Amino acid sequence: MRTTLDLPGSLLNEAFKVSHQRTKTALIITALENLIRKSKLEAIKNFKGKVNLDINLSTLRDRK
């Protein structure tokens, strides 16, 4: 999908330095993937302490 963006040059330059990407397209794709990943991790962290995992591994593995 083609999109025209007006991005600050200083922000792009800094992003290129830290990401080691060579093209603006690769830079934007990496940034979007990282944003999505971070969002998913945050959603998973919200479950901490809310899921009851009362599991007996020996029973699950048919061990005696």
Sequence and secondary structure as in RCSB ss.txt:
>XXXX:A:sequence
MRTTLDLPGSLLNEAFKVSHQRTKTALIITALENLIRKSKLEAIKNFKGKVNLDINLSTLRDRK
>XXXX:A:secstr
        HHHHHHHHHHH  SSHHHHHHHHHHHHHHHHHHHHHHTTTTTS     HHHHTT  
